[in-house]
Amino acid sequence: MASEIDPPAAPAAPYSYAGAGVNIAAGNALVKAIGPLARATARAGADAELGGFGGFFDLRAAGYKDPLLVAGNDGVGTKVKLAIDHDRHDQIGIDLVAMCVNDLLVQGAEPLFFLDYFATGRLDTGIAERVIAGIADGCRIAGCALIGGETAEMPGMYAPGDYDLAGFCVGAVERGEQLTGDRVAAGDVLLGLASSGVHSNGYSLVRRLAADKAWKLNRPALFDNSRLLIDHLIEPTRIYVKTLLPFIRAGRIHALAHITGGGLLENVPRVLPAGLHAQIDADAWDQPPLMAFLQAQGQIEPGEMARTFNCGVGMVLAVAADEAAALAADLTAAGETVFTIGMIAPGTRGCTVSGSDQTWAARGAWTAVHHA
């Protein structure tokens, strides 16, 4: 009697990177697609070609003789989630560049080149290209070259449709021209340059408010019927490089503070030497309608506003008192909205923001203090 023999098992399908969820072809297609975007950011010192293991930059070709290099990196925080949830991918890259180049600027440095990091669970080349196009736009606004980056497809690390961004920027300043805060003195005037909105900090609170208050983000804002609320919230961070760099190089600015996480209270003291205190008068400029809306929706105390949001001021300048009026006029002519917001006084290193009754919806005069 013949024995039954089990038929041989079918050979297992070979494993592949694509089978594990990584699409190498899509990544290569993205690099090819964004090549023209990078080339559009080329500047003296960089040809902005992509595809190698690194990017070159020629400091001599950029006109520097004895430069100090200044490097910084940053992200966009949970504003990215707002962009993802509302299909607003085209400008979030400007925020990424702005957060990096504005930080270099406060050291007196010109941003020279930029690299990005885009990470996602599954690469959607259409969305990635929109994001990177925004990064290229930011680089053009800042005058720096997009010379490289990294796209990481990591299945299981991100929820479907999610991605995250990081940016890396290097700038330069001629030795002796860097801003260190050592020129700041008692009696210096503080000038504030208007922000374009929330910029890229405080969005965990913004998104919490949006969820708890059931905001209709795709409807006109209560404070501005001409624009959708999402358009106000997603407005890109203002890039101040081209406006401020000539005045920095002319020696007309003693110090700069980029108002990011920590708001006015915690960022201004970062550029002050010991023994000096920044005094900021919240009555000196009108609270932007968007900030008033956020404050009212969350019943946020004025002091909390001053340490969470930029409150309408994205960059603070410390300048000599006898230079303040002329510099404010020149900055206005260059396209900035300028406020005279306070002064530098002797005292413990830190910052005080104060307002009168009704300022920032206060019930009585108020003061918020931070010691660095």
KEKOLGU-107671 format. One record per residue (C-alpha): x, y, z; residue number from 0; residue in three letters. Coordinates in steps of 0.05 Angstrom, whole numbers, padded with zeros to 5 digits. Each point is the difference from the previous one (the first is absolute). Last residue first. Layout:
# KEKOLGU-107671
> X  Y  Z  NUM  ALA $
...
//
This chain:
# KEKOLGU-107671
> 00340  01693  00685  371  ALA $
> -00050  00036  00045  370  HIS $
> -00070  00003  -00027  369  HIS $
> -00052  00051  00021  368  VAL $
> -00073  00011  -00019  367  ALA $
> -00035  00064  00021  366  THR $
> -00073  00020  00001  365  TRP $
> -00045  00061  00006  364  ALA $
> -00073  -00018  00010  363  GLY $
> -00047  -00050  -00029  362  ARG $
> 00044  -00019  -00059  361  ALA $
> -00029  -00010  -00070  360  ALA $
> 00069  00006  -00032  359  TRP $
> 00002  00072  00024  358  THR $
> -00066  00012  00038  357  GLN $
> 00035  00031  00061  356  ASP $
> 00072  00016  -00015  355  SER $
> 00055  -00045  -00026  354  GLY $
> 00066  -00029  00022  353  SER $
> 00053  -00046  -00029  352  VAL $
> 00062  -00007  00043  351  THR $
> 00063  -00034  -00025  350  CYS $
> 00062  -00031  00029  349  GLY $
> 00070  00013  00025  348  ARG $
> -00007  00032  00068  347  THR $
> -00001  00075  -00005  346  GLY $
> 00024  00060  -00040  345  PRO $
> -00049  00021  -00054  344  ALA $
> -00010  -00018  -00073  343  ILE $
> -00059  00031  -00036  342  MET $
> -00070  -00011  -00025  341  GLY $
> -00047  -00015  -00058  340  ILE $
> 00016  00049  -00056  339  THR $
> -00040  -00034  -00054  338  PHE $
> 00021  -00014  -00072  337  VAL $
> -00039  -00028  -00059  336  THR $
> 00053  -00022  -00050  335  GLU $
> 00002  00017  -00074  334  GLY $
> 00069  00031  -00010  333  ALA $
> -00028  00070  00010  332  ALA $
> -00025  -00023  00068  331  THR $
> 00069  -00026  00016  330  LEU $
> 00031  00067  -00019  329  ASP $
> -00050  00039  00043  328  ALA $
> 00012  -00046  00060  327  ALA $
> 00075  00008  -00010  326  LEU $
> -00006  00076  00000  325  ALA $
> -00043  00000  00063  324  ALA $
> 00044  -00050  00038  323  ALA $
> 00069  00029  -00015  322  GLU $
> 00005  00049  00059  321  ASP $
> -00026  -00053  00047  320  ALA $
> 00051  -00052  -00022  319  ALA $
> -00033  -00063  -00025  318  VAL $
> -00027  -00065  00028  317  ALA $
> -00042  -00035  -00053  316  LEU $
> -00059  -00047  00013  315  VAL $
> -00026  -00049  -00053  314  MET $
> -00068  -00033  -00010  313  GLY $
> -00044  00050  00036  312  VAL $
> -00075  -00011  -00005  311  GLY $
> -00010  -00035  00066  310  CYS $
> 00060  -00046  -00012  309  ASN $
> -00038  -00055  00036  308  PHE $
> 00012  -00041  00063  307  THR $
> 00037  00042  00051  306  ARG $
> -00036  00066  -00012  305  ALA $
> -00068  -00034  -00009  304  MET $
> 00009  -00034  00068  303  GLU $
> 00014  00068  00031  302  GLY $
> -00063  00028  -00032  301  PRO $
> -00044  -00056  00029  300  GLU $
> -00032  -00046  -00051  299  ILE $
> -00076  -00004  00000  298  GLN $
> 00010  -00053  -00053  297  GLY $
> -00046  00027  -00053  296  GLN $
> 00014  00072  00021  295  ALA $
> 00075  -00008  -00004  294  GLN $
> -00002  -00036  -00067  293  LEU $
> -00046  00054  -00029  292  PHE $
> 00042  00057  00027  291  ALA $
> 00061  -00032  -00031  290  MET $
> -00036  -00006  -00067  289  LEU $
> -00024  00072  00005  288  PRO $
> 00071  00026  00009  287  PRO $
> 00012  00035  00067  286  GLN $
> 00014  00073  -00016  285  ASP $
> 00069  00025  00017  284  TRP $
> 00033  00040  00056  283  ALA $
> -00051  -00020  00053  282  ASP $
> 00038  -00065  00011  281  ALA $
> 00058  00040  00028  280  ASP $
> 00064  -00041  00002  279  ILE $
> 00056  00010  00051  278  GLN $
> 00062  -00040  -00014  277  ALA $
> 00048  -00009  00058  276  HIS $
> 00075  00009  00002  275  LEU $
> 00051  -00023  00052  274  GLY $
> 00025  -00061  -00036  273  ALA $
> 00003  00007  -00076  272  PRO $
> -00064  -00002  -00041  271  LEU $
> -00013  -00043  -00062  270  VAL $
> -00037  -00057  00035  269  ARG $
> -00039  00051  00041  268  PRO $
> -00044  00015  -00062  267  VAL $
> -00021  -00073  -00009  266  ASN $
> -00033  -00016  00067  265  GLU $
> -00051  00055  00010  264  LEU $
> -00014  00015  -00073  263  LEU $
> -00023  -00070  -00015  262  GLY $
> 00029  -00062  00031  261  GLY $
> 00001  -00038  -00066  260  GLY $
> 00018  00049  -00055  259  THR $
> 00013  00075  00001  258  ILE $
> 00067  00009  -00036  257  HIS $
> 00041  00047  00042  256  ALA $
> 00049  00049  -00032  255  LEU $
> 00057  00040  00029  254  ALA $
> 00039  00065  -00008  253  HIS $
> -00027  00019  -00068  252  ILE $
> 00028  00057  -00042  251  ARG $
> 00067  -00033  -00015  250  GLY $
> -00007  00009  -00075  249  ALA $
> 00004  -00076  -00008  248  ARG $
> -00060  -00008  00046  247  ILE $
> -00038  00054  -00039  246  PHE $
> 00013  -00035  -00066  245  PRO $
> -00022  -00068  00030  244  LEU $
> -00066  00025  00028  243  LEU $
> -00046  00003  -00060  242  THR $
> 00029  -00058  -00039  241  LYS $
> -00001  -00046  00060  240  VAL $
> -00067  00014  00033  239  TYR $
> -00038  -00063  -00020  238  ILE $
> -00072  00002  00024  237  ARG $
> -00029  -00066  00023  236  THR $
> -00051  -00027  -00048  235  PRO $
> -00076  00012  00008  234  GLU $
> -00030  -00067  00021  233  ILE $
> -00044  00029  00055  232  LEU $
> -00026  00058  -00040  231  HIS $
> -00015  -00044  -00060  230  ASP $
> -00034  -00051  00045  229  ILE $
> -00047  00054  00025  228  LEU $
> -00023  00014  -00071  227  LEU $
> 00010  00070  -00026  226  ARG $
> -00044  00060  -00017  225  SER $
> -00045  -00008  00060  224  ASN $
> 00055  00022  00047  223  ASP $
> -00010  -00003  00075  222  PHE $
> -00048  -00058  -00001  221  LEU $
> 00044  -00036  -00050  220  ALA $
> -00034  -00022  -00064  219  PRO $
> -00014  -00075  -00002  218  ARG $
> 00048  -00057  -00013  217  ASN $
> 00026  00001  00072  216  LEU $
> -00069  -00013  00030  215  LYS $
> 00023  00003  00072  214  TRP $
> -00027  -00054  00046  213  ALA $
> 00020  00038  00064  212  LYS $
> 00037  -00059  00031  211  ASP $
> 00032  -00022  -00066  210  ALA $
> 00021  00069  -00025  209  ALA $
> 00023  00019  00070  208  LEU $
> 00044  -00061  00005  207  ARG $
> 00026  00015  -00070  206  ARG $
> 00020  00070  00020  205  VAL $
> 00031  -00024  00065  204  LEU $
> 00043  -00051  -00036  203  SER $
> 00011  00053  -00052  202  TYR $
> 00037  00048  00047  201  GLY $
> 00059  00011  -00046  200  ASN $
> 00008  00002  -00075  199  SER $
> -00021  00070  -00023  198  HIS $
> -00064  00018  00038  197  VAL $
> -00012  00056  -00051  196  GLY $
> 00042  00039  -00049  195  SER $
> 00042  00031  00055  194  SER $
> 00012  00074  00007  193  ALA $
> 00070  00025  00014  192  LEU $
> 00012  00025  00070  191  GLY $
> 00048  00055  00019  190  LEU $
> 00033  00002  00069  189  LEU $
> 00037  00063  00018  188  VAL $
> 00068  -00002  00034  187  ASP $
> 00003  00040  00065  186  GLY $
> 00040  -00051  00037  185  ALA $
> 00049  -00032  -00048  184  ALA $
> 00002  -00055  -00053  183  VAL $
> 00067  -00003  -00035  182  ARG $
> 00019  -00067  00031  181  ASP $
> -00063  -00032  -00027  180  GLY $
> 00039  -00050  -00042  179  THR $
> -00014  00025  -00071  178  LEU $
> 00057  -00020  -00047  177  GLN $
> 00039  00054  -00037  176  GLU $
> 00068  -00015  00030  175  GLY $
> 00014  -00060  -00045  174  ARG $
> -00042  00006  -00063  173  GLU $
> -00066  -00035  00006  172  VAL $
> -00021  -00066  -00029  171  ALA $
> -00060  -00045  -00005  170  GLY $
> -00017  -00073  00004  169  VAL $
> -00071  -00028  00001  168  CYS $
> -00031  -00066  00020  167  PHE $
> -00074  -00013  -00005  166  GLY $
> -00046  -00053  00030  165  ALA $
> -00067  -00024  -00024  164  LEU $
> -00052  -00051  00020  163  ASP $
> -00050  -00042  -00039  162  TYR $
> -00069  -00028  00010  161  ASP $
> -00045  -00030  -00054  160  GLY $
> -00007  -00067  00033  159  PRO $
> 00026  00003  00072  158  ALA $
> 00075  00004  00006  157  TYR $
> 00055  -00048  00022  156  MET $
> -00031  -00064  -00027  155  GLY $
> 00029  00008  -00069  154  PRO $
> 00061  00046  -00002  153  MET $
> 00010  00038  -00065  152  GLU $
> 00056  00050  00012  151  ALA $
> 00014  00057  -00049  150  THR $
> 00066  00034  00013  149  GLU $
> 00028  00068  -00019  148  GLY $
> 00044  00038  -00047  147  GLY $
> 00025  00066  -00026  146  ILE $
> -00059  00046  00010  145  LEU $
> 00036  00066  -00009  144  ALA $
> -00011  00061  00044  143  CYS $
> -00029  00068  -00018  142  GLY $
> -00053  -00001  00055  141  ALA $
> -00059  00008  -00048  140  ILE $
> 00031  -00049  -00048  139  ARG $
> 00011  -00050  00056  138  CYS $
> -00072  00007  00023  137  GLY $
> -00025  -00014  -00071  136  ASP $
> 00045  -00061  -00003  135  ALA $
> -00029  -00025  00065  134  ILE $
> -00070  00011  -00028  133  GLY $
> 00018  -00041  -00062  132  ALA $
> 00024  -00053  00050  131  ILE $
> -00069  -00004  00030  130  VAL $
> -00035  -00004  -00067  129  ARG $
> 00049  -00053  -00024  128  GLU $
> -00012  -00041  00062  127  ALA $
> -00076  00004  -00010  126  ILE $
> 00005  -00025  -00072  125  GLY $
> 00053  -00051  00016  124  THR $
> -00043  -00034  00052  123  ASP $
> 00053  -00039  00039  122  LEU $
> -00028  -00049  00051  121  ARG $
> 00018  00007  00074  120  GLY $
> 00029  00070  -00006  119  THR $
> 00064  00039  00012  118  ALA $
> 00023  00063  -00037  117  PHE $
> 00069  00026  00021  116  TYR $
> 00022  00066  -00031  115  ASP $
> 00067  00031  -00017  114  LEU $
> 00015  00075  -00004  113  PHE $
> 00056  00044  -00025  112  PHE $
> 00028  00069  00011  111  LEU $
> -00040  00035  00054  110  PRO $
> 00033  00067  00014  109  GLU $
> 00022  00004  00072  108  ALA $
> -00009  00056  00051  107  GLY $
> -00013  -00049  00056  106  GLN $
> -00074  00020  -00003  105  VAL $
> 00002  -00019  -00073  104  LEU $
> 00016  -00072  00014  103  LEU $
> -00064  -00008  00039  102  ASP $
> -00040  00034  -00055  101  ASN $
> 00031  -00049  -00049  100  VAL $
> -00022  -00063  00038  99  CYS $
> -00072  00016  00018  98  MET $
> -00011  00033  -00067  97  ALA $
> 00023  -00060  -00040  96  VAL $
> -00049  -00047  00034  95  LEU $
> -00056  00052  -00003  94  ASP $
> 00011  00007  -00075  93  ILE $
> -00006  -00076  -00005  92  GLY $
> -00070  00004  00030  91  ILE $
> -00020  00041  -00061  90  GLN $
> -00026  -00050  -00050  89  ASP $
> -00024  -00056  00046  88  HIS $
> -00067  00029  00020  87  ARG $
> -00043  -00064  -00007  86  ASP $
> -00040  00017  00062  85  HIS $
> 00021  -00057  00047  84  ASP $
> 00071  -00001  -00027  83  ILE $
> 00011  00075  00007  82  ALA $
> -00028  00000  00071  81  LEU $
> 00044  -00059  00017  80  LYS $
> 00061  00039  -00026  79  VAL $
> -00019  00057  00047  78  LYS $
> 00017  -00052  00053  77  THR $
> 00072  00020  00000  76  GLY $
> 00032  00035  -00059  75  VAL $
> 00071  -00026  00007  74  GLY $
> 00068  00028  00018  73  ASP $
> 00073  -00001  -00016  72  ASN $
> 00056  00050  00007  71  GLY $
> 00071  00014  -00023  70  ALA $
> 00044  00062  00002  69  VAL $
> 00066  00001  -00037  68  LEU $
> 00049  00056  00016  67  LEU $
> 00028  00033  -00061  66  PRO $
> 00068  00029  -00017  65  ASP $
> -00004  00022  -00073  64  LYS $
> -00071  -00014  -00022  63  TYR $
> -00024  00017  -00071  62  GLY $
> -00046  -00059  -00014  61  ALA $
> 00053  -00027  -00048  60  ALA $
> 00048  -00003  00059  59  ARG $
> -00051  -00037  00042  58  LEU $
> -00007  -00055  -00052  57  ASP $
> -00057  -00048  00020  56  PHE $
> -00002  -00074  -00017  55  PHE $
> -00059  -00046  00012  54  GLY $
> 00002  -00071  00025  53  GLY $
> -00009  -00072  -00021  52  PHE $
> -00016  00022  -00071  51  GLY $
> -00069  00006  -00032  50  GLY $
> -00017  00073  00001  49  LEU $
> 00030  00060  -00037  48  GLU $
> -00004  00067  00038  47  ALA $
> 00058  00033  -00038  46  ASP $
> 00025  00032  00064  45  ALA $
> 00050  00055  00016  44  GLY $
> -00039  00057  -00033  43  ALA $
> -00073  -00021  -00001  42  ARG $
> -00042  -00058  -00024  41  ALA $
> -00072  -00001  00026  40  THR $
> -00032  -00016  -00067  39  ALA $
> 00046  -00060  -00006  38  ARG $
> -00033  -00030  00061  37  ALA $
> -00069  00005  -00030  36  LEU $
> 00025  -00027  -00067  35  PRO $
> 00027  -00062  00036  34  GLY $
> -00065  -00011  00038  33  ILE $
> -00030  -00048  -00052  32  ALA $
> 00063  -00042  -00008  31  LYS $
> 00007  -00009  00075  30  VAL $
> -00074  -00018  00004  29  LEU $
> 00007  -00052  -00055  28  ALA $
> 00057  -00032  00038  27  ASN $
> -00042  -00004  00063  26  GLY $
> -00058  -00030  -00039  25  ALA $
> 00046  -00052  -00030  24  ALA $
> 00026  -00019  00069  23  ILE $
> -00070  -00015  00026  22  ASN $
> 00006  -00024  00071  21  VAL $
> -00058  -00041  00028  20  GLY $
> 00032  -00066  00019  19  ALA $
> -00021  -00029  -00066  18  GLY $
> 00036  00058  -00034  17  ALA $
> 00064  -00019  00038  16  TYR $
> -00007  -00070  -00026  15  SER $
> -00011  -00070  00027  14  TYR $
> -00003  -00059  -00047  13  PRO $
> -00067  -00035  -00007  12  ALA $
> 00002  -00067  00035  11  ALA $
> 00009  -00061  -00045  10  PRO $
> -00063  -00041  -00008  9  ALA $
> 00001  -00060  00046  8  ALA $
> 00017  -00067  -00032  7  PRO $
> -00060  -00046  -00007  6  PRO $
> -00012  -00044  00060  5  ASP $
> 00015  -00073  -00016  4  ILE $
> -00053  -00053  00007  3  GLU $
> 00028  -00069  00006  2  SER $
> -00013  -00051  -00055  1  ALA $
> -00030  -00066  00022  0  MET $
//
